[in-house]
Amino acid sequence: MVGGLVAFLLLYLCALASAEQTPLFLTRNPVLSPRVDAFINDVLTEWNTPGGVSIAIVKKHSDGTWTVETKGYGNASIDGRQMTEDSLFFIASNSKLFNIIATGLLISNESLSRRISWDTKIASVVPEWELKDPIASSQSTITDIMSHRTGIPRHDLMYGRTDNVTSILNRLKHLEPSAEFRDIYQYNNNMYMLLSYLPEVLLPHKPPFARYVKEHIFEPLGLISTTYSVDVARASDNLAQGMARDGVNKTENLFGKGTPRAMRHPNWFLAGGEDGNYKSGAGGVISSAKDAATWLQVLLNDGRNPVTNENVVPPDVIQNVATGKTVQAGFALYPELSPVVYGGAQFRYTYRGHEIIEHGGSTTGFMTQIARFPSDKLGIAVFSNDDDYGGMLHEIIKWYLVDTALGLPPINWNTRVKSEVTRQYRALARDSHPRPSNPRPPSVSFEALSGPYENPGYGTVDFCFIFKNESRSGPPSPCDDSWTTLPGAIDTSVPTLLAKWDKAWSTHIMLTHFDENIFNVSTLESRHTINDTQPFWTAVVHEGRIVTAEFSFHQEENRLSISGFGLTGGIWGASDQAGTRKGRTAQDRAEVWFHKV
């Protein structure tokens, strides 16, 4: 998952559409020449990355032979361990293709007692399936799920650190839709968690999803380093560290070095064994550039193992998931790109007249891109362990490699991307309004706003009140350790409500008073350092968007009672096509509504 500042740009730089073209003859000359090496190292230096990148390039020639190049650049760890072709990365949403191909294997399995197809309705096979929209509940098919057209936005903050697939499925019915069923494309990790449940539902021996993929995809294709198990990855001594920058003054230098911080791996709170966990289907694969090269060969080779030529994945499965089902972007951001369609875990578009099929991945500390040009028989993967700008780095480097491999005059994507990041940062600063000099108080006291609130999809949050003039006595507060675990996050000059909520992507939600019943919202993650004198640092998870909380009240006998609060401003992760919720009350307008407990 990426921060809001870069999400808009990545949406288009990782986009896709289709076009007929004549296959290009690719030379056998290496793409990773000294000139290209110098370019990559210069980009890493210019962006002040604490990490590095690992790269795979494959080219299939007219005689059926392959050229395969893999290489690492920069740092794999905070202590300066060199990045290599064997460095292991969490590939995040590039895991989704393994998931939907596993679904395709189930569809192709003629021995199943309960046969399924791409048009099978989810309600007919998954008992726990239910959405708030009754039409989407009854009519959603596997194709609808894989192509993100259920009407449900991301809602990534609904799942937490103690969840499993069934606990998440049981709460989907409480999530607000942001569009009509099959109306627009809206990316959703929860739907790929659902797909990962199918092997257990359909097969008599009920295999864990991760075991099923290992047996039917990883092993027969020779993806020897690829795994869902953090324990296995660690034992190899090749697991890269995600790295971030702490304390960057972005007003002074948006691309500053700050203090490099090593990060815990993104699934540290989940079981690390080979059975996987609820995040496996949406983003749990760990892999290397070397294995990515093999995977690209498989995809370009109609599902065949490039060494044995054994057909492991039916060609029609690869074709179906790469065929557009929804329109992700109806226009192109740059002249060299086209509009974008989405199939199953695959974007499709054209770049300078060449058709490309790809997908990106973004999780805490890791950004990945796996792209292939089917008519040109070219595949490229770029993996980064830069939490802040890894998505930018892999796009800049990817396009340079593409231009080089296809023999095209290079476009200066580095300048374009930097300019766009700067533009977005300035636009956010322009749209951010300072707190009034004399803000009006809320309708009840700040202290009264503290306490528990609940949303049946998101769970319970229990706010404590923090303010410089606060004098508190009584039992310890859940916020007593926040000064240690969230250094620099709390401005005590502004009335603040803080709650722990232990979500997959954040540990706290903070509401700072703006005016009257409106609060600004930040989702924060307390992250460990390797420094005993400063054991924690604070990351703002939803940076780049202006999210607000609006409290609402009702009369109860002779006093004003708190009804709850609504979150707005994009926290539910809806598509830009969805617009915003309208309504007379805060609850009507809310993307997520928490009622007072």
Secondary structure per residue as TSV (DSSP state, phi and psi in degrees):
chain	resnum	aa	ss	phi	psi
A	1	M	-	360.0	137.3
A	2	V	-	-109.9	157.1
A	3	G	-	-69.2	158.7
A	4	G	H	-62.2	-27.9
A	5	L	H	-62.5	-36.2
A	6	V	H	-103.4	-11.6
A	7	A	H	-61.7	-42.2
A	8	F	H	-61.7	-43.6
A	9	L	H	-66.8	-44.4
A	10	L	H	-63.0	-30.7
A	11	L	H	-54.4	-36.1
A	12	Y	H	-99.0	-35.9
A	13	L	H	-67.7	-23.6
A	14	C	T	-100.8	20.5
A	15	A	-	-84.8	172.9
A	16	L	-	-153.5	150.3
A	17	A	-	-156.4	178.0
A	18	S	-	-118.9	153.4
A	19	A	-	-163.6	148.8
A	20	E	-	-77.4	144.5
A	21	Q	-	-157.5	161.1
A	22	T	-	-88.9	129.2
A	23	P	-	-55.8	138.7
A	24	L	-	-94.4	137.5
A	25	F	-	-75.4	117.7
A	26	L	-	-95.6	130.5
A	27	T	-	-72.6	165.2
A	28	R	S	-87.9	1.6
A	29	N	S	-65.4	141.0
A	30	P	-	-64.7	142.7
A	31	V	S	-78.8	-39.0
A	32	L	S	-81.6	68.2
A	33	S	-	-83.1	170.6
A	34	P	H	-55.8	-34.5
A	35	R	H	-65.0	-43.1
A	36	V	H	-68.8	-40.7
A	37	D	H	-55.3	-45.3
A	38	A	H	-63.8	-40.9
A	39	F	H	-60.5	-47.8
A	40	I	H	-62.5	-45.9
A	41	N	H	-63.7	-37.0
A	42	D	H	-65.0	-40.5
A	43	V	H	-63.8	-44.7
A	44	L	H	-60.2	-40.0
A	45	T	H	-69.0	-44.9
A	46	E	H	-62.7	-34.9
A	47	W	T	-89.0	3.1
A	48	N	T	54.9	37.5
A	49	T	-	-71.3	135.5
A	50	P	S	-77.6	-14.2
A	51	G	S	-106.6	-138.6
A	52	G	E	-162.7	-163.4
A	53	V	E	-138.8	152.8
A	54	S	E	-125.5	137.3
A	55	I	E	-129.5	143.1
A	56	A	E	-129.9	137.4
A	57	I	E	-135.1	128.7
A	58	V	E	-127.1	142.9
A	59	K	E	-136.7	127.3
A	60	K	E	-98.9	130.0
A	61	H	-	-97.5	169.2
A	62	S	T	-63.4	-23.3
A	63	D	T	-89.3	6.1
A	64	G	S	89.4	-4.9
A	65	T	-	-84.5	165.2
A	66	W	E	-122.3	147.5
A	67	T	E	-108.3	125.6
A	68	V	E	-124.2	126.9
A	69	E	E	-126.8	132.9
A	70	T	E	-139.4	142.1
A	71	K	E	-165.4	151.3
A	72	G	E	-114.7	152.5
A	73	Y	E	-138.6	141.7
A	74	G	E	81.5	-154.1
A	75	N	B	-104.5	135.4
A	76	A	S	-92.0	-16.5
A	77	S	S	-148.3	166.1
A	78	I	T	-66.2	-23.9
A	79	D	T	-89.6	9.4
A	80	G	-	89.8	13.9
A	81	R	-	-59.7	133.3
A	82	Q	B	-68.2	136.4
A	83	M	-	-71.6	137.9
A	84	T	-	-133.5	177.9
A	85	E	T	-67.4	-19.3
A	86	D	T	-96.3	-4.6
A	87	S	-	-59.6	137.5
A	88	L	E	-100.1	135.8
A	89	F	E	-125.7	147.1
A	90	F	E	-74.2	115.2
A	91	I	-	-88.3	3.3
A	92	A	G	55.3	-128.0
A	93	S	G	-70.6	-7.4
A	94	N	G	-68.2	-10.3
A	95	S	H	-67.3	-25.7
A	96	K	H	-62.3	-30.2
A	97	L	H	-67.0	-39.2
A	98	F	H	-61.0	-37.5
A	99	N	H	-64.0	-52.7
A	100	I	H	-72.2	-27.7
A	101	I	H	-69.5	-36.4
A	102	A	H	-60.7	-39.2
A	103	T	H	-62.1	-41.0
A	104	G	H	-62.0	-35.5
A	105	L	H	-65.5	-38.1
A	106	L	H	-65.2	-40.8
A	107	I	H	-63.0	-36.0
A	108	S	H	-81.8	-7.9
A	109	N	-	-79.9	103.0
A	110	E	T	-75.9	-9.0
A	111	S	T	-88.2	-6.3
A	112	L	-	-64.5	135.4
A	113	S	S	-70.0	-29.9
A	114	R	S	-114.8	95.3
A	115	R	-	-70.7	145.2
A	116	I	-	-128.0	165.0
A	117	S	-	-139.4	176.4
A	118	W	T	-63.0	-21.2
A	119	D	T	-97.7	4.6
A	120	T	-	-63.2	132.6
A	121	K	B	-77.4	132.3
A	122	I	G	-58.5	-38.8
A	123	A	G	-60.2	-22.4
A	124	S	G	-82.8	-12.9
A	125	V	T	-125.0	-20.5
A	126	V	-	-117.1	105.3
A	127	P	T	-60.9	-31.8
A	128	E	T	-78.1	-7.0
A	129	W	-	-71.0	124.4
A	130	E	-	-164.7	134.5
A	131	L	-	-116.7	165.8
A	132	K	S	-65.4	-35.5
A	133	D	S	-81.6	114.1
A	134	P	H	-63.1	-30.2
A	135	I	H	-67.9	-46.2
A	136	A	H	-62.9	-36.7
A	137	S	H	-61.2	-46.2
A	138	S	H	-84.3	-27.2
A	139	Q	H	-106.1	-12.5
A	140	S	-	-61.2	128.5
A	141	T	B	-107.4	174.1
A	142	I	H	-57.9	-39.7
A	143	T	H	-63.0	-41.1
A	144	D	H	-61.8	-42.2
A	145	I	H	-65.3	-47.5
A	146	M	H	-70.6	-25.2
A	147	S	T	-102.4	10.3
A	148	H	T	60.5	51.8
A	149	R	-	-129.6	36.7
A	150	T	S	-84.9	-13.5
A	151	G	S	94.0	-7.7
A	152	I	-	-93.3	127.8
A	153	P	-	-75.8	-172.2
A	154	R	-	-60.8	-50.4
A	155	H	-	49.3	44.5
A	156	D	G	-68.6	-17.7
A	157	L	G	-88.8	7.5
A	158	M	G	-83.9	-25.0
A	159	Y	-	-101.2	144.9
A	160	G	B	-122.6	-168.0
A	161	R	T	-82.2	-11.6
A	162	T	T	-111.5	11.0
A	163	D	-	-77.8	167.5
A	164	N	-	-139.5	177.2
A	165	V	H	-59.6	-44.9
A	166	T	H	-70.0	-34.9
A	167	S	H	-66.3	-33.1
A	168	I	H	-71.7	-45.5
A	169	L	H	-58.8	-37.6
A	170	N	T	-68.8	-15.6
A	171	R	T	-104.8	-5.9
A	172	L	G	-58.9	-31.0
A	173	K	G	-66.9	-12.5
A	174	H	G	-96.6	-3.3
A	175	L	S	-86.8	134.2
A	176	E	-	-71.8	130.0
A	177	P	-	-75.3	153.6
A	178	S	S	-115.1	2.4
A	179	A	S	-157.2	165.5
A	180	E	-	-72.1	154.8
A	181	F	T	-56.0	130.1
A	182	R	T	62.7	19.9
A	183	D	T	-84.4	-49.5
A	184	I	S	-141.1	166.3
A	185	Y	-	-80.5	128.7
A	186	Q	-	-143.3	112.2
A	187	Y	-	-59.3	138.8
A	188	N	-	-152.4	114.0
A	189	N	H	-67.3	-33.3
A	190	N	H	-58.7	-33.9
A	191	M	H	-69.6	-30.0
A	192	Y	H	-80.7	-23.2
A	193	M	H	-64.0	-41.0
A	194	L	H	-59.1	-48.0
A	195	L	H	-59.9	-33.4
A	196	S	T	-68.9	-11.9
A	197	Y	T	-82.6	-15.6
A	198	L	H	-63.7	-41.1
A	199	P	H	-58.0	-40.1
A	200	E	H	-67.6	-35.5
A	201	V	H	-75.0	-38.4
A	202	L	H	-95.8	-28.2
A	203	L	S	-94.7	138.7
A	204	P	T	-62.6	-31.6
A	205	H	T	-87.9	2.0
A	206	K	-	47.4	59.8
A	207	P	-	-71.3	144.4
A	208	P	-	-58.6	143.0
A	209	F	H	-51.7	-46.6
A	210	A	H	-62.4	-37.2
A	211	R	H	-67.4	-39.2
A	212	Y	H	-62.2	-45.5
A	213	V	H	-66.7	-40.4
A	214	K	I	-59.4	-45.7
A	215	E	I	-70.5	-37.8
A	216	H	I	-102.6	-13.1
A	217	I	I	-127.0	-60.3
A	218	F	I	-57.6	-55.0
A	219	E	H	-67.6	-48.1
A	220	P	H	-67.4	-19.2
A	221	L	H	-94.1	-4.7
A	222	G	T	75.9	27.4
A	223	L	-	-83.7	77.6
A	224	I	T	-73.5	-23.7
A	225	S	T	-100.5	-6.3
A	226	T	-	-84.8	133.8
A	227	T	B	-156.2	162.0
A	228	Y	S	-97.6	-5.8
A	229	S	-	-95.6	118.9
A	230	V	H	-64.4	-35.8
A	231	D	H	-61.8	-43.7
A	232	V	H	-64.9	-43.2
A	233	A	H	-63.4	-42.4
A	234	R	H	-63.8	-40.0
A	235	A	H	-63.2	-21.9
A	236	S	T	-76.3	-15.9
A	237	D	T	63.7	17.5
A	238	N	-	-111.1	0.9
A	239	L	B	-69.6	119.8
A	240	A	-	-72.3	156.7
A	241	Q	-	-97.5	133.6
A	242	G	E	-69.9	140.9
A	243	M	E	-132.7	144.2
A	244	A	E	-134.2	171.8
A	245	R	E	-113.3	124.3
A	246	D	E	-103.7	140.0
A	247	G	S	75.3	26.8
A	248	V	-	-76.6	127.6
A	249	N	-	-84.7	94.4
A	250	K	T	-70.9	-23.9
A	251	T	T	-66.3	-35.5
A	252	E	T	-81.1	-45.7
A	253	N	-	-153.4	103.3
A	254	L	T	-59.6	-25.9
A	255	F	T	-111.0	30.6
A	256	G	-	-68.6	163.8
A	257	K	-	-76.1	-40.4
A	258	G	-	59.3	-154.9
A	259	T	E	-103.6	115.8
A	260	P	E	-63.1	135.8
A	261	R	E	-127.6	129.5
A	262	A	E	-77.5	144.2
A	263	M	E	-117.1	147.0
A	264	R	-	-63.8	149.8
A	265	H	-	-62.8	153.8
A	266	P	T	-65.9	-18.0
A	267	N	T	-112.9	29.6
A	268	W	T	-59.8	-25.6
A	269	F	T	-88.8	0.5
A	270	L	S	-111.8	162.6
A	271	A	-	-57.7	138.2
A	272	G	-	-101.2	8.6
A	273	G	S	-83.8	-176.0
A	274	E	T	-79.7	-4.3
A	275	D	T	-75.9	-14.5
A	276	G	-	75.9	-164.4
A	277	N	-	-157.5	-173.8
A	278	Y	T	-66.7	-19.6
A	279	K	T	-87.3	-5.1
A	280	S	H	-58.1	-48.0
A	281	G	H	-69.1	-33.1
A	282	A	H	-89.4	-26.7
A	283	G	H	-171.1	31.7
A	284	G	-	-100.8	-1.1
A	285	V	-	-73.8	139.0
A	286	I	E	-115.0	128.3
A	287	S	E	-152.4	175.2
A	288	S	E	-121.1	166.4
A	289	A	H	-62.6	-35.1
A	290	K	H	-63.0	-44.4
A	291	D	H	-71.7	-31.3
A	292	A	H	-62.2	-34.1
A	293	A	H	-62.5	-44.0
A	294	T	H	-63.2	-43.7
A	295	W	H	-60.8	-41.9
A	296	L	H	-63.5	-39.6
A	297	Q	H	-61.7	-41.7
A	298	V	H	-60.2	-46.4
A	299	L	H	-66.4	-35.4
A	300	L	H	-80.4	-12.1
A	301	N	T	-111.6	26.0
A	302	D	T	57.7	37.2
A	303	G	T	86.4	9.7
A	304	R	B	-94.9	143.3
A	305	N	-	-61.8	123.5
A	306	P	T	-68.6	-15.0
A	307	V	T	-94.8	-49.3
A	308	T	T	-93.4	-16.0
A	309	N	-	67.2	12.4
A	310	E	-	-68.5	135.8
A	311	N	B	-82.2	110.6
A	312	V	-	-100.4	-41.7
A	313	V	S	-113.1	124.2
A	314	P	-	-56.7	134.6
A	315	P	H	-56.3	-33.9
A	316	D	H	-67.9	-26.2
A	317	V	H	-68.5	-47.8
A	318	I	H	-61.5	-40.9
A	319	Q	H	-65.6	-42.0
A	320	N	H	-66.2	-44.6
A	321	V	H	-72.2	-19.8
A	322	A	T	-92.8	0.4
A	323	T	S	-93.7	130.3
A	324	G	-	-61.4	131.8
A	325	K	-	-114.5	-32.5
A	326	T	E	-129.6	157.8
A	327	V	E	-94.2	112.6
A	328	Q	E	-80.4	-37.9
A	329	A	E	-145.8	121.9
A	330	G	S	-84.7	-0.8
A	331	F	S	-143.8	162.5
A	332	A	-	-98.9	138.5
A	333	L	S	-75.4	-32.4
A	334	Y	S	-128.7	155.7
A	335	P	T	-60.0	-28.0
A	336	E	T	-78.3	-13.6
A	337	L	B	-101.6	170.4
A	338	S	-	-124.0	175.8
A	339	P	-	-58.1	167.6
A	340	V	E	-123.4	133.2
A	341	V	E	-118.5	162.0
A	342	Y	E	-132.4	134.5
A	343	G	-	-103.7	-104.0
A	344	G	S	-125.6	104.7
A	345	A	S	58.2	28.4
A	346	Q	-	-145.7	123.5
A	347	F	E	-88.6	152.6
A	348	R	E	-141.1	129.9
A	349	Y	E	-162.4	-172.3
A	350	T	E	-120.7	148.6
A	351	Y	E	-127.3	112.1
A	352	R	T	54.1	39.2
A	353	G	T	85.6	1.0
A	354	H	E	-109.7	128.6
A	355	E	E	-73.4	137.5
A	356	I	E	-132.1	141.6
A	357	I	E	-124.6	126.7
A	358	E	E	-157.2	174.2
A	359	H	E	-156.1	148.1
A	360	G	E	-105.1	169.1
A	361	G	E	-143.5	137.9
A	362	S	E	-144.3	121.1
A	363	T	E	-144.3	177.8
A	364	T	T	-57.7	110.1
A	365	G	T	90.0	-7.4
A	366	F	E	-139.3	134.5
A	367	M	E	-131.7	131.9
A	368	T	E	-136.0	154.8
A	369	Q	E	-142.8	129.0
A	370	I	E	-126.5	116.7
A	371	A	E	-131.9	147.1
A	372	R	E	-140.9	149.1
A	373	F	E	-112.2	96.3
A	374	P	T	-61.8	-39.0
A	375	S	T	-74.2	-26.9
A	376	D	T	-93.4	-6.2
A	377	K	T	54.3	45.8
A	378	L	E	-124.0	135.7
A	379	G	E	-133.0	141.1
A	380	I	E	-139.2	133.8
A	381	A	E	-127.8	136.7
A	382	V	E	-131.8	121.5
A	383	F	E	-113.8	136.8
A	384	S	E	-128.9	148.5
A	385	N	-	-114.7	30.1
A	386	D	B	-98.3	111.7
A	387	D	T	-66.5	-32.2
A	388	D	T	-84.8	-48.7
A	389	Y	T	-127.0	19.4
A	390	G	H	-59.6	-36.8
A	391	G	H	-65.1	-35.3
A	392	M	H	-69.5	-43.0
A	393	L	H	-63.2	-44.6
A	394	H	H	-69.4	-26.5
A	395	E	H	-74.1	-44.6
A	396	I	H	-58.3	-48.1
A	397	I	H	-69.2	-41.2
A	398	K	H	-57.3	-50.2
A	399	W	H	-65.4	-34.4
A	400	Y	H	-65.2	-41.5
A	401	L	H	-65.3	-39.6
A	402	V	H	-62.4	-49.8
A	403	D	H	-57.7	-41.5
A	404	T	H	-66.1	-47.4
A	405	A	H	-65.4	-36.0
A	406	L	H	-88.4	-1.5
A	407	G	T	70.1	31.7
A	408	L	-	-98.9	148.3
A	409	P	-	-58.6	127.4
A	410	P	-	-67.5	139.0
A	411	I	-	-93.2	142.0
A	412	N	-	-81.5	77.7
A	413	W	H	-69.4	-25.8
A	414	N	H	-59.9	-48.3
A	415	T	H	-65.7	-42.4
A	416	R	H	-59.3	-48.3
A	417	V	H	-67.2	-43.7
A	418	K	H	-60.3	-41.7
A	419	S	H	-63.6	-40.4
A	420	E	H	-69.1	-41.2
A	421	V	H	-61.3	-43.1
A	422	T	H	-64.3	-42.2
A	423	R	H	-61.3	-44.2
A	424	Q	H	-65.6	-39.5
A	425	Y	H	-63.2	-43.0
A	426	R	H	-68.0	-36.5
A	427	A	H	-64.7	-39.6
A	428	L	H	-65.1	-42.9
A	429	A	H	-62.9	-37.4
A	430	R	H	-67.3	-37.8
A	431	D	H	-82.0	-12.3
A	432	S	-	-82.2	126.1
A	433	H	-	-98.9	132.5
A	434	P	-	-66.2	151.8
A	435	R	-	-62.5	137.9
A	436	P	-	-54.6	148.2
A	437	S	S	-66.4	-27.0
A	438	N	S	-131.2	71.4
A	439	P	-	-66.6	145.2
A	440	R	-	-78.1	143.4
A	441	P	-	-74.1	162.5
A	442	P	-	-69.3	172.6
A	443	S	S	-68.5	-21.6
A	444	V	S	-127.1	174.1
A	445	S	-	-65.7	155.5
A	446	F	H	-59.6	-41.0
A	447	E	H	-59.4	-36.7
A	448	A	H	-67.2	-25.5
A	449	L	H	-75.4	-16.2
A	450	S	-	-71.2	170.2
A	451	G	E	108.4	-172.9
A	452	P	E	-86.3	144.7
A	453	Y	E	-135.7	154.4
A	454	E	E	-138.8	140.2
A	455	N	E	-124.4	128.8
A	456	P	T	-63.5	-20.9
A	457	G	T	-88.2	-35.5
A	458	Y	T	-97.8	-18.5
A	459	G	E	96.6	-160.4
A	460	T	E	-107.2	139.6
A	461	V	E	-120.7	138.8
A	462	D	E	-122.1	101.3
A	463	F	E	-81.9	140.1
A	464	C	E	-111.2	155.4
A	465	F	E	-101.0	133.0
A	466	I	E	-128.6	128.1
A	467	F	-	-161.0	151.0
A	468	K	T	-63.0	-30.0
A	469	N	T	-91.9	3.8
A	470	E	-	-72.6	132.2
A	471	S	-	-118.4	122.2
A	472	R	-	-128.3	141.5
A	473	S	-	-132.7	170.6
A	474	G	S	109.7	-160.8
A	475	P	S	-67.9	161.4
A	476	P	-	-57.4	146.0
A	477	S	-	-95.5	148.9
A	478	P	T	-59.7	-16.8
A	479	C	T	-93.7	0.3
A	480	D	T	-60.5	-29.6
A	481	D	T	-93.1	3.4
A	482	S	H	-67.0	-26.1
A	483	W	H	-66.8	-28.9
A	484	T	H	-87.1	-44.2
A	485	T	H	-83.5	-19.3
A	486	L	S	-127.2	61.2
A	487	P	T	-60.2	131.8
A	488	G	T	77.5	2.3
A	489	A	-	-86.2	-28.6
A	490	I	-	-104.5	124.0
A	491	D	-	-96.1	103.9
A	492	T	T	-72.2	-6.4
A	493	S	T	-81.3	-9.5
A	494	V	S	-117.8	129.2
A	495	P	-	-55.8	128.7
A	496	T	E	-132.9	139.0
A	497	L	E	-111.4	127.2
A	498	L	E	-128.8	137.6
A	499	A	E	-140.6	142.3
A	500	K	E	-80.6	139.0
A	501	W	-	-141.9	-1.1
A	502	D	-	44.7	55.1
A	503	K	B	-84.3	170.3
A	504	A	S	-62.3	-30.9
A	505	W	S	-111.4	-3.0
A	506	S	-	-157.7	159.5
A	507	T	S	-109.3	-20.6
A	508	H	E	-142.0	153.9
A	509	I	E	-121.2	132.7
A	510	M	E	-125.2	129.7
A	511	L	E	-113.7	118.1
A	512	T	E	-110.2	134.4
A	513	H	E	-65.8	134.5
A	514	F	E	-107.3	-63.4
A	515	D	E	-164.7	132.9
A	516	E	T	53.0	-119.0
A	517	N	T	-97.6	15.1
A	518	I	E	-104.5	132.3
A	519	F	E	-125.4	146.1
A	520	N	E	-83.2	143.4
A	521	V	E	-113.6	134.0
A	522	S	E	-128.6	135.1
A	523	T	E	-102.9	127.3
A	524	L	E	-121.0	153.1
A	525	E	E	-126.7	125.4
A	526	S	E	-81.0	117.4
A	527	R	E	-116.7	141.9
A	528	H	E	-77.8	146.4
A	529	T	-	-107.0	-177.6
A	530	I	S	-108.4	23.6
A	531	N	-	-114.3	113.8
A	532	D	T	-65.0	-28.3
A	533	T	T	-78.8	-21.9
A	534	Q	S	-135.9	81.7
A	535	P	-	-72.3	-14.5
A	536	F	E	-133.0	156.0
A	537	W	E	-139.4	163.3
A	538	T	E	-112.4	131.1
A	539	A	E	-113.5	135.3
A	540	V	E	-88.7	113.7
A	541	V	T	-78.1	-44.7
A	542	H	T	-98.9	45.3
A	543	E	T	-66.0	141.5
A	544	G	T	101.3	3.8
A	545	R	S	-140.9	151.8
A	546	I	-	-103.0	99.4
A	547	V	E	-102.7	136.9
A	548	T	E	-126.5	155.9
A	549	A	E	-117.7	131.5
A	550	E	E	-119.4	120.9
A	551	F	E	-84.2	147.5
A	552	S	E	-129.3	152.6
A	553	F	E	-136.4	163.0
A	554	H	E	-145.5	155.7
A	555	Q	E	-79.2	131.7
A	556	E	E	-132.9	105.4
A	557	E	T	58.0	-117.5
A	558	N	T	-107.0	20.5
A	559	R	E	-138.0	161.9
A	560	L	E	-91.1	124.6
A	561	S	E	-112.8	152.3
A	562	I	E	-82.1	125.4
A	563	S	E	-83.1	-42.4
A	564	G	E	156.5	-162.3
A	565	F	E	-141.7	151.4
A	566	G	E	-116.3	138.9
A	567	L	E	-97.8	132.4
A	568	T	E	-138.2	168.5
A	569	G	S	108.1	12.1
A	570	G	S	103.2	9.6
A	571	I	T	-66.9	-21.3
A	572	W	T	-82.9	-6.3
A	573	G	-	74.0	34.9
A	574	A	-	-73.4	156.0
A	575	S	-	-64.6	151.8
A	576	D	G	-59.8	-27.4
A	577	Q	G	-69.1	-18.6
A	578	A	G	-77.1	-23.4
A	579	G	-	73.5	-163.6
A	580	T	-	-116.5	156.3
A	581	R	-	-74.5	138.9
A	582	K	-	-111.1	157.3
A	583	G	-	167.2	166.1
A	584	R	S	-81.1	-32.2
A	585	T	S	-112.0	165.8
A	586	A	H	-60.5	-36.8
A	587	Q	H	-68.2	-39.1
A	588	D	H	-62.8	-36.8
A	589	R	H	-83.8	-13.0
A	590	A	-	-70.7	136.8
A	591	E	S	-77.0	-37.3
A	592	V	E	-137.0	126.2
A	593	W	E	-113.0	125.8
A	594	F	E	-108.6	121.5
A	595	H	E	-91.1	150.7
A	596	K	E	-70.5	134.3
A	597	V	-	-94.3	360.0
